[in-house]
Amino acid sequence: MNAALDAFDSRGENKEQALHGDWGSAAGELAVALQPREGCDVVAVLLLGDSGLHLVHVQKSPDGRGVGPGVQYGWGVPSRRVAWIRKRNGARHGTHEIGFDDGSWVRGIFPVAGWGTLVEALANLNGGSTPAR
């Protein structure tokens, strides 16, 4: 998920638009949650639960190799708000776009190690997913 931050704030070589919508949109809120102002020693984790798509911040251990005791809720939407999820073929591995019912979308690096792509992992999400571009 840390790589998602790189893709979102354009520290990488890709200068394509990574957000469509304003900061108050679902995509804008997710983008803000990916970069917490406090707690630089956290990892952002995207979760799919019965109630929707969520992001939590998990504290890193002091040595940076594991997780600490702190977990803080960062963002979430009910699954019905997720309109589509796309894998970006031809882009960096793990690059996905998530679109919402308000017309906003955000692009980031969301690797799903050992489980395939985010699209495959969330295939049963209400609203489904669209074919890769």
VMD Tcl script that builds the backbone (N, CA, C; Angstrom):
set m [mol new atoms 399]
animate dup $m
set s [atomselect $m all]
$s set {name element resname resid chain x y z} {
  {N N MET 1 A 0.814 -1.192 0.000}
  {CA C MET 1 A 0.000 0.000 0.000}
  {C C MET 1 A 0.857 1.255 0.000}
  {N N ASN 2 A 2.049 1.159 0.574}
  {CA C ASN 2 A 2.924 2.327 0.540}
  {C C ASN 2 A 3.211 2.740 -0.885}
  {N N ALA 3 A 3.280 1.776 -1.786}
  {CA C ALA 3 A 3.514 2.101 -3.193}
  {C C ALA 3 A 2.356 2.902 -3.757}
  {N N ALA 4 A 1.172 2.743 -3.199}
  {CA C ALA 4 A 0.022 3.527 -3.649}
  {C C ALA 4 A 0.282 5.007 -3.417}
  {N N LEU 5 A 0.944 5.319 -2.325}
  {CA C LEU 5 A 1.274 6.712 -2.058}
  {C C LEU 5 A 2.194 7.266 -3.136}
  {N N ASP 6 A 3.181 6.468 -3.535}
  {CA C ASP 6 A 4.091 6.895 -4.589}
  {C C ASP 6 A 3.335 7.178 -5.881}
  {N N ALA 7 A 2.428 6.302 -6.234}
  {CA C ALA 7 A 1.669 6.478 -7.471}
  {C C ALA 7 A 0.744 7.678 -7.371}
  {N N PHE 8 A 0.133 7.872 -6.196}
  {CA C PHE 8 A -0.825 8.959 -6.062}
  {C C PHE 8 A -0.155 10.322 -6.107}
  {N N ASP 9 A 0.932 10.500 -5.377}
  {CA C ASP 9 A 1.512 11.834 -5.316}
  {C C ASP 9 A 2.592 12.065 -6.375}
  {N N SER 10 A 2.670 11.190 -7.370}
  {CA C SER 10 A 3.508 11.365 -8.550}
  {C C SER 10 A 4.993 11.425 -8.237}
  {N N ARG 11 A 5.434 10.720 -7.189}
  {CA C ARG 11 A 6.871 10.633 -6.959}
  {C C ARG 11 A 7.507 9.697 -7.964}
  {N N GLY 12 A 6.702 8.815 -8.545}
  {CA C GLY 12 A 7.211 7.876 -9.540}
  {C C GLY 12 A 7.334 8.547 -10.893}
  {N N GLU 13 A 7.658 7.749 -11.894}
  {CA C GLU 13 A 7.865 8.287 -13.234}
  {C C GLU 13 A 6.557 8.549 -13.978}
  {N N ASN 14 A 5.460 7.953 -13.550}
  {CA C ASN 14 A 4.185 8.088 -14.226}
  {C C ASN 14 A 3.519 9.404 -13.824}
  {N N LYS 15 A 3.247 10.268 -14.804}
  {CA C LYS 15 A 2.666 11.575 -14.521}
  {C C LYS 15 A 1.202 11.656 -14.956}
  {N N GLU 16 A 0.553 10.511 -15.174}
  {CA C GLU 16 A -0.858 10.515 -15.536}
  {C C GLU 16 A -1.706 10.990 -14.367}
  {N N GLN 17 A -2.913 11.472 -14.685}
  {CA C GLN 17 A -3.856 11.881 -13.650}
  {C C GLN 17 A -4.179 10.683 -12.764}
  {N N ALA 18 A -4.119 10.881 -11.450}
  {CA C ALA 18 A -4.356 9.787 -10.509}
  {C C ALA 18 A -5.639 9.975 -9.717}
  {N N LEU 19 A -6.337 11.093 -9.948}
  {CA C LEU 19 A -7.561 11.378 -9.205}
  {C C LEU 19 A -8.519 12.145 -10.093}
  {N N HIS 20 A -9.764 11.733 -10.091}
  {CA C HIS 20 A -10.814 12.482 -10.778}
  {C C HIS 20 A -11.898 12.737 -9.748}
  {N N GLY 21 A -12.198 13.983 -9.503}
  {CA C GLY 21 A -13.165 14.379 -8.484}
  {C C GLY 21 A -12.502 15.343 -7.520}
  {N N ASP 22 A -13.311 16.020 -6.717}
  {CA C ASP 22 A -12.723 16.955 -5.762}
  {C C ASP 22 A -12.386 16.238 -4.457}
  {N N TRP 23 A -11.795 16.969 -3.528}
  {CA C TRP 23 A -11.344 16.355 -2.281}
  {C C TRP 23 A -12.505 15.867 -1.427}
  {N N GLY 24 A -13.705 16.373 -1.654}
  {CA C GLY 24 A -14.886 15.927 -0.914}
  {C C GLY 24 A -15.557 14.709 -1.527}
  {N N SER 25 A -15.097 14.276 -2.704}
  {CA C SER 25 A -15.661 13.089 -3.350}
  {C C SER 25 A -15.149 11.836 -2.651}
  {N N ALA 26 A -15.744 10.702 -2.954}
  {CA C ALA 26 A -15.301 9.436 -2.353}
  {C C ALA 26 A -13.838 9.160 -2.702}
  {N N ALA 27 A -13.450 9.397 -3.955}
  {CA C ALA 27 A -12.062 9.170 -4.362}
  {C C ALA 27 A -11.122 10.147 -3.668}
  {N N GLY 28 A -11.528 11.399 -3.541}
  {CA C GLY 28 A -10.712 12.397 -2.854}
  {C C GLY 28 A -10.509 12.056 -1.393}
  {N N GLU 29 A -11.573 11.582 -0.747}
  {CA C GLU 29 A -11.465 11.187 0.654}
  {C C GLU 29 A -10.528 9.992 0.818}
  {N N LEU 30 A -10.589 9.030 -0.120}
  {CA C LEU 30 A -9.675 7.887 -0.063}
  {C C LEU 30 A -8.232 8.359 -0.263}
  {N N ALA 31 A -8.019 9.257 -1.226}
  {CA C ALA 31 A -6.672 9.768 -1.476}
  {C C ALA 31 A -6.105 10.459 -0.241}
  {N N VAL 32 A -6.923 11.242 0.441}
  {CA C VAL 32 A -6.482 11.915 1.663}
  {C C VAL 32 A -6.166 10.882 2.740}
  {N N ALA 33 A -7.001 9.868 2.868}
  {CA C ALA 33 A -6.784 8.839 3.897}
  {C C ALA 33 A -5.512 8.036 3.636}
  {N N LEU 34 A -5.109 7.925 2.376}
  {CA C LEU 34 A -3.879 7.201 2.055}
  {C C LEU 34 A -2.637 7.929 2.556}
  {N N GLN 35 A -2.763 9.219 2.821}
  {CA C GLN 35 A -1.623 10.014 3.271}
  {C C GLN 35 A -1.976 10.720 4.574}
  {N N PRO 36 A -1.978 9.984 5.697}
  {CA C PRO 36 A -2.351 10.614 6.969}
  {C C PRO 36 A -1.362 11.716 7.350}
  {N N ARG 37 A -1.877 12.787 7.954}
  {CA C ARG 37 A -1.017 13.898 8.374}
  {C C ARG 37 A -0.168 13.502 9.569}
  {N N GLU 38 A -0.731 12.684 10.425}
  {CA C GLU 38 A -0.004 12.230 11.607}
  {C C GLU 38 A 0.271 10.749 11.454}
  {N N GLY 39 A 1.240 10.283 12.165}
  {CA C GLY 39 A 1.513 8.852 12.152}
  {C C GLY 39 A 2.261 8.397 10.923}
  {N N CYS 40 A 3.383 9.025 10.652}
  {CA C CYS 40 A 4.175 8.626 9.486}
  {C C CYS 40 A 4.685 7.199 9.626}
  {N N ASP 41 A 4.598 6.664 10.831}
  {CA C ASP 41 A 5.052 5.300 11.070}
  {C C ASP 41 A 3.899 4.317 10.955}
  {N N VAL 42 A 3.053 4.530 9.943}
  {CA C VAL 42 A 1.911 3.653 9.739}
  {C C VAL 42 A 1.903 3.115 8.316}
  {N N VAL 43 A 1.216 2.012 8.142}
  {CA C VAL 43 A 0.994 1.419 6.833}
  {C C VAL 43 A -0.513 1.468 6.583}
  {N N ALA 44 A -0.906 1.910 5.392}
  {CA C ALA 44 A -2.313 1.943 5.023}
  {C C ALA 44 A -2.710 0.567 4.499}
  {N N VAL 45 A -3.814 0.032 5.012}
  {CA C VAL 45 A -4.293 -1.295 4.619}
  {C C VAL 45 A -5.731 -1.161 4.131}
  {N N LEU 46 A -5.988 -1.604 2.904}
  {CA C LEU 46 A -7.321 -1.591 2.316}
  {C C LEU 46 A -8.018 -2.883 2.689}
  {N N LEU 47 A -9.242 -2.783 3.215}
  {CA C LEU 47 A -9.996 -3.948 3.678}
  {C C LEU 47 A -11.364 -3.998 3.014}
  {N N LEU 48 A -11.821 -5.190 2.709}
  {CA C LEU 48 A -13.171 -5.398 2.228}
  {C C LEU 48 A -13.908 -6.179 3.302}
  {N N GLY 49 A -14.941 -5.588 3.852}
  {CA C GLY 49 A -15.733 -6.242 4.883}
  {C C GLY 49 A -17.182 -6.346 4.456}
  {N N ASP 50 A -17.996 -6.926 5.303}
  {CA C ASP 50 A -19.423 -7.057 5.001}
  {C C ASP 50 A -20.086 -5.700 4.803}
  {N N SER 51 A -19.558 -4.683 5.473}
  {CA C SER 51 A -20.193 -3.370 5.392}
  {C C SER 51 A -19.606 -2.469 4.312}
  {N N GLY 52 A -18.534 -2.884 3.643}
  {CA C GLY 52 A -18.007 -2.065 2.564}
  {C C GLY 52 A -16.506 -2.120 2.426}
  {N N LEU 53 A -15.971 -1.104 1.757}
  {CA C LEU 53 A -14.542 -0.973 1.497}
  {C C LEU 53 A -13.989 0.014 2.511}
  {N N HIS 54 A -12.912 -0.375 3.206}
  {CA C HIS 54 A -12.381 0.437 4.300}
  {C C HIS 54 A -10.866 0.539 4.204}
  {N N LEU 55 A -10.335 1.571 4.853}
  {CA C LEU 55 A -8.903 1.755 4.950}
  {C C LEU 55 A -8.566 1.972 6.423}
  {N N VAL 56 A -7.595 1.223 6.920}
  {CA C VAL 56 A -7.120 1.406 8.288}
  {C C VAL 56 A -5.632 1.700 8.251}
  {N N HIS 57 A -5.162 2.399 9.262}
  {CA C HIS 57 A -3.741 2.685 9.417}
  {C C HIS 57 A -3.220 1.800 10.530}
  {N N VAL 58 A -2.223 0.991 10.208}
  {CA C VAL 58 A -1.630 0.064 11.158}
  {C C VAL 58 A -0.248 0.587 11.520}
  {N N GLN 59 A -0.015 0.704 12.809}
  {CA C GLN 59 A 1.264 1.206 13.302}
  {C C GLN 59 A 2.387 0.221 13.015}
  {N N LYS 60 A 3.520 0.737 12.560}
  {CA C LYS 60 A 4.706 -0.099 12.354}
  {C C LYS 60 A 5.405 -0.301 13.700}
  {N N SER 61 A 6.101 -1.413 13.824}
  {CA C SER 61 A 6.900 -1.641 15.023}
  {C C SER 61 A 8.093 -0.676 15.007}
  {N N PRO 62 A 8.723 -0.447 16.162}
  {CA C PRO 62 A 9.854 0.481 16.206}
  {C C PRO 62 A 10.977 0.151 15.220}
  {N N ASP 63 A 11.179 -1.134 14.935}
  {CA C ASP 63 A 12.236 -1.495 13.987}
  {C C ASP 63 A 11.773 -1.434 12.533}
  {N N GLY 64 A 10.477 -1.180 12.313}
  {CA C GLY 64 A 9.934 -1.060 10.963}
  {C C GLY 64 A 9.709 -2.364 10.245}
  {N N ARG 65 A 9.959 -3.483 10.912}
  {CA C ARG 65 A 9.839 -4.794 10.258}
  {C C ARG 65 A 8.526 -5.499 10.539}
  {N N GLY 66 A 7.785 -5.035 11.482}
  {CA C GLY 66 A 6.528 -5.687 11.845}
  {C C GLY 66 A 5.477 -4.639 12.135}
  {N N VAL 67 A 4.416 -5.062 12.784}
  {CA C VAL 67 A 3.349 -4.137 13.137}
  {C C VAL 67 A 3.361 -3.892 14.638}
  {N N GLY 68 A 2.944 -2.702 15.004}
  {CA C GLY 68 A 2.844 -2.335 16.409}
  {C C GLY 68 A 1.434 -2.553 16.911}
  {N N PRO 69 A 1.153 -2.065 18.096}
  {CA C PRO 69 A -0.157 -2.315 18.696}
  {C C PRO 69 A -1.268 -1.399 18.192}
  {N N GLY 70 A -0.931 -0.319 17.517}
  {CA C GLY 70 A -1.946 0.669 17.153}
  {C C GLY 70 A -2.574 0.455 15.795}
  {N N VAL 71 A -3.917 0.514 15.757}
  {CA C VAL 71 A -4.674 0.483 14.510}
  {C C VAL 71 A -5.704 1.597 14.596}
  {N N GLN 72 A -5.800 2.401 13.536}
  {CA C GLN 72 A -6.760 3.500 13.522}
  {C C GLN 72 A -7.558 3.454 12.223}
  {N N TYR 73 A -8.868 3.631 12.350}
  {CA C TYR 73 A -9.737 3.660 11.182}
  {C C TYR 73 A -9.455 4.934 10.396}
  {N N GLY 74 A -9.289 4.799 9.068}
  {CA C GLY 74 A -8.955 5.946 8.245}
  {C C GLY 74 A -10.035 6.407 7.288}
  {N N TRP 75 A -10.836 5.472 6.762}
  {CA C TRP 75 A -11.811 5.832 5.723}
  {C C TRP 75 A -12.664 4.623 5.412}
  {N N GLY 76 A -13.851 4.849 4.861}
  {CA C GLY 76 A -14.680 3.736 4.408}
  {C C GLY 76 A -15.910 4.206 3.653}
  {N N VAL 77 A -16.413 3.331 2.803}
  {CA C VAL 77 A -17.672 3.551 2.089}
  {C C VAL 77 A -18.431 2.227 2.058}
  {N N PRO 78 A -19.769 2.297 2.041}
  {CA C PRO 78 A -20.541 1.062 1.845}
  {C C PRO 78 A -20.225 0.482 0.470}
  {N N SER 79 A -20.290 -0.821 0.332}
  {CA C SER 79 A -19.937 -1.466 -0.939}
  {C C SER 79 A -20.779 -0.958 -2.098}
  {N N ARG 80 A -21.997 -0.537 -1.848}
  {CA C ARG 80 A -22.856 -0.040 -2.938}
  {C C ARG 80 A -22.317 1.244 -3.560}
  {N N ARG 81 A -21.397 1.946 -2.876}
  {CA C ARG 81 A -20.811 3.178 -3.396}
  {C C ARG 81 A -19.676 2.914 -4.376}
  {N N VAL 82 A -19.118 1.693 -4.373}
  {CA C VAL 82 A -18.042 1.354 -5.301}
  {C C VAL 82 A -18.680 0.956 -6.631}
  {N N ALA 83 A -18.441 1.765 -7.667}
  {CA C ALA 83 A -19.072 1.534 -8.963}
  {C C ALA 83 A -18.267 0.566 -9.822}
  {N N TRP 84 A -16.939 0.648 -9.744}
  {CA C TRP 84 A -16.098 -0.222 -10.564}
  {C C TRP 84 A -14.673 -0.242 -10.022}
  {N N ILE 85 A -13.962 -1.281 -10.412}
  {CA C ILE 85 A -12.536 -1.422 -10.102}
  {C C ILE 85 A -11.872 -1.946 -11.365}
  {N N ARG 86 A -10.780 -1.303 -11.765}
  {CA C ARG 86 A -10.076 -1.707 -12.981}
  {C C ARG 86 A -8.605 -1.945 -12.694}
  {N N LYS 87 A -8.081 -2.984 -13.297}
  {CA C LYS 87 A -6.640 -3.204 -13.313}
  {C C LYS 87 A -6.116 -2.466 -14.532}
  {N N ARG 88 A -5.025 -1.744 -14.372}
  {CA C ARG 88 A -4.434 -1.016 -15.486}
  {C C ARG 88 A -3.379 -1.881 -16.146}
  {N N ASN 89 A -3.748 -2.559 -17.226}
  {CA C ASN 89 A -2.785 -3.346 -17.987}
  {C C ASN 89 A -1.748 -2.423 -18.592}
  {N N GLY 90 A -0.533 -2.894 -18.666}
  {CA C GLY 90 A 0.543 -2.111 -19.246}
  {C C GLY 90 A 1.153 -1.100 -18.289}
  {N N ALA 91 A 0.592 -0.964 -17.099}
  {CA C ALA 91 A 1.150 -0.065 -16.098}
  {C C ALA 91 A 1.933 -0.885 -15.078}
  {N N ARG 92 A 2.504 -0.221 -14.128}
  {CA C ARG 92 A 3.257 -0.887 -13.061}
  {C C ARG 92 A 2.385 -1.937 -12.383}
  {N N HIS 93 A 2.976 -3.086 -12.046}
  {CA C HIS 93 A 2.238 -4.187 -11.425}
  {C C HIS 93 A 1.478 -3.676 -10.202}
  {N N GLY 94 A 0.224 -4.055 -10.120}
  {CA C GLY 94 A -0.605 -3.672 -8.991}
  {C C GLY 94 A -1.356 -2.370 -9.179}
  {N N THR 95 A -1.194 -1.707 -10.336}
  {CA C THR 95 A -1.882 -0.439 -10.576}
  {C C THR 95 A -3.357 -0.701 -10.848}
  {N N HIS 96 A -4.216 -0.052 -10.066}
  {CA C HIS 96 A -5.659 -0.203 -10.186}
  {C C HIS 96 A -6.324 1.163 -10.078}
  {N N GLU 97 A -7.533 1.245 -10.594}
  {CA C GLU 97 A -8.381 2.416 -10.419}
  {C C GLU 97 A -9.650 1.954 -9.732}
  {N N ILE 98 A -10.124 2.754 -8.789}
  {CA C ILE 98 A -11.372 2.461 -8.091}
  {C C ILE 98 A -12.313 3.621 -8.360}
  {N N GLY 99 A -13.485 3.317 -8.931}
  {CA C GLY 99 A -14.480 4.341 -9.240}
  {C C GLY 99 A -15.656 4.262 -8.292}
  {N N PHE 100 A -16.268 5.405 -8.044}
  {CA C PHE 100 A -17.359 5.491 -7.081}
  {C C PHE 100 A -18.633 6.024 -7.719}
  {N N ASP 101 A -19.737 5.870 -7.023}
  {CA C ASP 101 A -21.044 6.240 -7.563}
  {C C ASP 101 A -21.220 7.740 -7.777}
  {N N ASP 102 A -20.317 8.560 -7.241}
  {CA C ASP 102 A -20.398 10.003 -7.461}
  {C C ASP 102 A -19.616 10.444 -8.698}
  {N N GLY 103 A -19.070 9.466 -9.454}
  {CA C GLY 103 A -18.312 9.760 -10.671}
  {C C GLY 103 A -16.831 9.978 -10.431}
  {N N SER 104 A -16.404 9.986 -9.199}
  {CA C SER 104 A -14.985 10.165 -8.898}
  {C C SER 104 A -14.244 8.841 -8.990}
  {N N TRP 105 A -12.920 8.920 -9.174}
  {CA C TRP 105 A -12.088 7.715 -9.173}
  {C C TRP 105 A -10.689 8.081 -8.728}
  {N N VAL 106 A -9.968 7.081 -8.237}
  {CA C VAL 106 A -8.588 7.265 -7.799}
  {C C VAL 106 A -7.761 6.099 -8.321}
  {N N ARG 107 A -6.510 6.389 -8.684}
  {CA C ARG 107 A -5.579 5.365 -9.148}
  {C C ARG 107 A -4.494 5.198 -8.098}
  {N N GLY 108 A -4.091 3.969 -7.884}
  {CA C GLY 108 A -3.004 3.703 -6.955}
  {C C GLY 108 A -2.423 2.332 -7.190}
  {N N ILE 109 A -1.355 2.055 -6.484}
  {CA C ILE 109 A -0.724 0.738 -6.537}
  {C C ILE 109 A -1.286 -0.059 -5.371}
  {N N PHE 110 A -2.052 -1.079 -5.690}
  {CA C PHE 110 A -2.673 -1.923 -4.685}
  {C C PHE 110 A -2.304 -3.373 -4.963}
  {N N PRO 111 A -1.071 -3.772 -4.631}
  {CA C PRO 111 A -0.688 -5.169 -4.873}
  {C C PRO 111 A -1.420 -6.086 -3.914}
  {N N VAL 112 A -1.793 -7.236 -4.401}
  {CA C VAL 112 A -2.456 -8.243 -3.573}
  {C C VAL 112 A -1.571 -9.476 -3.648}
  {N N ALA 113 A -0.500 -9.454 -2.879}
  {CA C ALA 113 A 0.504 -10.512 -2.936}
  {C C ALA 113 A -0.106 -11.877 -2.661}
  {N N GLY 114 A 0.117 -12.798 -3.572}
  {CA C GLY 114 A -0.349 -14.164 -3.384}
  {C C GLY 114 A -1.821 -14.381 -3.678}
  {N N TRP 115 A -2.537 -13.317 -3.999}
  {CA C TRP 115 A -3.981 -13.440 -4.223}
  {C C TRP 115 A -4.409 -12.974 -5.601}
  {N N GLY 116 A -3.492 -12.593 -6.462}
  {CA C GLY 116 A -3.869 -12.111 -7.782}
  {C C GLY 116 A -3.999 -10.605 -7.770}
  {N N THR 117 A -4.952 -10.066 -8.504}
  {CA C THR 117 A -5.135 -8.625 -8.598}
  {C C THR 117 A -6.230 -8.163 -7.655}
  {N N LEU 118 A -6.273 -6.858 -7.425}
  {CA C LEU 118 A -7.340 -6.280 -6.618}
  {C C LEU 118 A -8.689 -6.561 -7.256}
  {N N VAL 119 A -8.750 -6.491 -8.575}
  {CA C VAL 119 A -10.010 -6.771 -9.287}
  {C C VAL 119 A -10.491 -8.176 -8.962}
  {N N GLU 120 A -9.574 -9.152 -8.997}
  {CA C GLU 120 A -9.955 -10.534 -8.676}
  {C C GLU 120 A -10.368 -10.663 -7.219}
  {N N ALA 121 A -9.642 -9.989 -6.327}
  {CA C ALA 121 A -9.947 -10.083 -4.906}
  {C C ALA 121 A -11.301 -9.473 -4.579}
  {N N LEU 122 A -11.705 -8.450 -5.318}
  {CA C LEU 122 A -12.955 -7.754 -5.034}
  {C C LEU 122 A -14.044 -8.042 -6.065}
  {N N ALA 123 A -13.898 -9.127 -6.802}
  {CA C ALA 123 A -14.820 -9.438 -7.891}
  {C C ALA 123 A -16.269 -9.561 -7.445}
  {N N ASN 124 A -16.511 -9.949 -6.222}
  {CA C ASN 124 A -17.880 -10.126 -5.740}
  {C C ASN 124 A -18.440 -8.892 -5.053}
  {N N LEU 125 A -17.691 -7.806 -5.082}
  {CA C LEU 125 A -18.152 -6.562 -4.481}
  {C C LEU 125 A -19.389 -6.072 -5.216}
  {N N ASN 126 A -20.355 -5.523 -4.487}
  {CA C ASN 126 A -21.560 -4.984 -5.097}
  {C C ASN 126 A -21.158 -3.991 -6.183}
  {N N GLY 127 A -21.659 -4.145 -7.374}
  {CA C GLY 127 A -21.292 -3.295 -8.491}
  {C C GLY 127 A -20.288 -3.966 -9.404}
  {N N GLY 128 A -19.644 -5.007 -8.896}
  {CA C GLY 128 A -18.709 -5.777 -9.713}
  {C C GLY 128 A -17.504 -4.962 -10.122}
  {N N SER 129 A -16.880 -5.406 -11.163}
  {CA C SER 129 A -15.716 -4.701 -11.693}
  {C C SER 129 A -15.834 -4.668 -13.198}
  {N N THR 130 A -15.041 -3.836 -13.810}
  {CA C THR 130 A -15.091 -3.739 -15.260}
  {C C THR 130 A -13.851 -4.372 -15.846}
  {N N PRO 131 A -13.863 -4.668 -17.131}
  {CA C PRO 131 A -12.677 -5.261 -17.749}
  {C C PRO 131 A -11.472 -4.350 -17.626}
  {N N ALA 132 A -10.322 -4.945 -17.638}
  {CA C ALA 132 A -9.064 -4.191 -17.549}
  {C C ALA 132 A -8.899 -3.321 -18.785}
  {N N ARG 133 A -8.223 -2.182 -18.619}
  {CA C ARG 133 A -7.940 -1.298 -19.740}
  {C C ARG 133 A -6.488 -1.425 -20.117}
}
mol reanalyze $m
mol bondsrecalc $m
mol representation Tube
mol addrep $m
